[in-house]
């Protein structure tokens, strides 16, 4: 087989966490991801002489890292990590237990028995009552261990390999001293100061191409021509005033390119449009600003070519040219998602072997003639988010994949520009379908009720700024200052969390950050912000059932599907409808059924493989959101196994076989007919939460009233 070129494009991005004109970051994740994946990725690349990759560093992320480097940005997690445990106020304790205890998916936490103990001691959620109860239980030694273990969880494999401090503390796991904590935090600060130079070094050595994104990560097509969204979203769901602000898109691109050049000393050739979102108008602007190449998703290519399914290999595995002369590459969606969502549960060697074989198989399907260039297989995904789900932060997989490709004579890793220079694109796209790398649409950032409110506030702020600029030319400096905050507010992240499909424990924080940027636009211009800016946009998302219940039911609790009709009357919820973008590919739990009669809840849980296999060393917890926090525990034994509130409930039935079936009386759950049942399903192994459905809050399932059963369900 002829040589195949493989282009890894690692996308590095964090939201803008700073409060307006402040040194305070609302959340610490720009810093914490820096000591983990952002340092790991160029470090592991140095171990391989022949591997070439492309790194996409979003300018707003670079700006935040630089702020931490200079000591100009602080966050509360960093501040409280330095504080002596006996100097913590009650409010400090609440913050530590709310934001720094539990919830981290990484292998570091799973390997820490002490962190599991502390998480259990804190309790199962972040409710104020739970946190206040835990504050009374935690000792000074508990808080000290928590301070160390939280930060240790954000030390990537590169730091483990290069720092005796991190390695020894991970081995020790408990009983830390104040001096050990300070040494760890000093090491993390040192890494933050090295990261930007590491990427510059990778570029200088020819190991990596550095590309950029628009300045504050906006959805360019929505800025340039919002009407493009109507291709997939009904016009009635869009804001009444449609954005047509190509200069806003141009400003974001121009400033992104300029900042990249200022930091790295060279103008980038490539641009990752935020969320892979492209359109003809957005790409035209990018080409006019000097962008040589850009990238998006294969679904956008398929729609651009009028294909109903995936693009043919010959279309997908090559660069294209737009009418404006800009080169486009499109990611292999499936191969990229395997890294993001699937291989985390595989051994590194098996995952690498499977991945390489898939690349070669895909290329073999490409029809090629004599003299044709080699296929370009583009693997494009987030460079930080997947690794938190790998038990070793992704080190094993990255090493195995890079090494496997270097050993294979038919494969070669390239930067995108290397391929374009060696093999210029031949095909031209007359037009590009407007879309992103999520369902080749923009529905994650526009089309919902909260989206509409956010776009309305942004539109008002832009119009106010433009009017002020015209009426008061002497205020040019203030206008420019206001436009800076407008650019931040144009970022994609705010609209992401307003989407019905996205959930975050910090969604209210993102809401406040967005509205604070809008308010500051007015304040900078000397005008009073409208009252609407003070009103929260975000509302708690209620997970909706895929199918409502059709009648009362009973089931044979044996863990098997006795008949097709047994669960026919039950309500159905598919987990795919609850998943965030980073959790959408493969899950342990696939479907949940909820049935009722006058006395009982009937619950069925389906998994991707037989339940007795999935639960062999794991367990399910069905947590009810009542004041008493009732919990049903389903253990992994094949057969009968169910507990309520930790004690065997003789009134409940449970069976584990191909599926999990549970019957539990409503009375112990203290729920009456006609009321709403709030519950969550948690799948965990070895003290680590693998999945929680939903990720945030509770499912809300209405228990039918007796009248409902008589009137609606009687045929």
Secondary structure as GFF3:
##gff-version 3
##sequence-region A 1 715
A	DSSP	beta_strand	4	12	.	.	.	ID=ss1
A	DSSP	beta_strand	24	25	.	.	.	ID=ss2
A	DSSP	alpha_helix	29	33	.	.	.	ID=ss3
A	DSSP	pi_helix	34	38	.	.	.	ID=ss4
A	DSSP	alpha_helix	39	45	.	.	.	ID=ss5
A	DSSP	beta_strand	53	57	.	.	.	ID=ss6
A	DSSP	alpha_helix	59	69	.	.	.	ID=ss7
A	DSSP	beta_strand	74	75	.	.	.	ID=ss8
A	DSSP	alpha_helix	76	82	.	.	.	ID=ss9
A	DSSP	three_ten_helix	85	87	.	.	.	ID=ss10
A	DSSP	alpha_helix	90	99	.	.	.	ID=ss11
A	DSSP	alpha_helix	107	110	.	.	.	ID=ss12
A	DSSP	alpha_helix	113	122	.	.	.	ID=ss13
A	DSSP	alpha_helix	128	135	.	.	.	ID=ss14
A	DSSP	alpha_helix	140	153	.	.	.	ID=ss15
A	DSSP	alpha_helix	157	162	.	.	.	ID=ss16
A	DSSP	alpha_helix	164	172	.	.	.	ID=ss17
A	DSSP	alpha_helix	178	204	.	.	.	ID=ss18
A	DSSP	beta_strand	208	211	.	.	.	ID=ss19
A	DSSP	alpha_helix	220	224	.	.	.	ID=ss20
A	DSSP	three_ten_helix	226	231	.	.	.	ID=ss21
A	DSSP	three_ten_helix	235	237	.	.	.	ID=ss22
A	DSSP	alpha_helix	246	264	.	.	.	ID=ss23
A	DSSP	beta_strand	270	272	.	.	.	ID=ss24
A	DSSP	three_ten_helix	274	276	.	.	.	ID=ss25
A	DSSP	alpha_helix	280	288	.	.	.	ID=ss26
A	DSSP	beta_strand	293	297	.	.	.	ID=ss27
A	DSSP	alpha_helix	298	305	.	.	.	ID=ss28
A	DSSP	alpha_helix	313	316	.	.	.	ID=ss29
A	DSSP	beta_strand	320	322	.	.	.	ID=ss30
A	DSSP	beta_strand	327	331	.	.	.	ID=ss31
A	DSSP	alpha_helix	333	337	.	.	.	ID=ss32
A	DSSP	pi_helix	338	342	.	.	.	ID=ss33
A	DSSP	three_ten_helix	343	345	.	.	.	ID=ss34
A	DSSP	alpha_helix	348	364	.	.	.	ID=ss35
A	DSSP	beta_strand	376	382	.	.	.	ID=ss36
A	DSSP	three_ten_helix	385	389	.	.	.	ID=ss37
A	DSSP	alpha_helix	395	407	.	.	.	ID=ss38
A	DSSP	beta_strand	411	413	.	.	.	ID=ss39
A	DSSP	alpha_helix	416	422	.	.	.	ID=ss40
A	DSSP	beta_strand	427	429	.	.	.	ID=ss41
A	DSSP	alpha_helix	449	471	.	.	.	ID=ss42
A	DSSP	three_ten_helix	473	475	.	.	.	ID=ss43
A	DSSP	alpha_helix	476	489	.	.	.	ID=ss44
A	DSSP	alpha_helix	492	498	.	.	.	ID=ss45
A	DSSP	alpha_helix	507	524	.	.	.	ID=ss46
A	DSSP	three_ten_helix	531	534	.	.	.	ID=ss47
A	DSSP	beta_strand	571	574	.	.	.	ID=ss48
A	DSSP	three_ten_helix	575	577	.	.	.	ID=ss49
A	DSSP	three_ten_helix	581	583	.	.	.	ID=ss50
A	DSSP	beta_strand	589	596	.	.	.	ID=ss51
A	DSSP	beta_strand	600	607	.	.	.	ID=ss52
A	DSSP	alpha_helix	611	614	.	.	.	ID=ss53
A	DSSP	beta_strand	618	624	.	.	.	ID=ss54
A	DSSP	beta_strand	631	634	.	.	.	ID=ss55
A	DSSP	beta_strand	643	644	.	.	.	ID=ss56
A	DSSP	beta_strand	647	648	.	.	.	ID=ss57
A	DSSP	beta_strand	653	656	.	.	.	ID=ss58
A	DSSP	beta_strand	660	665	.	.	.	ID=ss59
A	DSSP	three_ten_helix	667	669	.	.	.	ID=ss60
A	DSSP	beta_strand	676	685	.	.	.	ID=ss61
A	DSSP	beta_strand	688	693	.	.	.	ID=ss62
A	DSSP	beta_strand	699	702	.	.	.	ID=ss63
A	DSSP	alpha_helix	706	711	.	.	.	ID=ss64
###
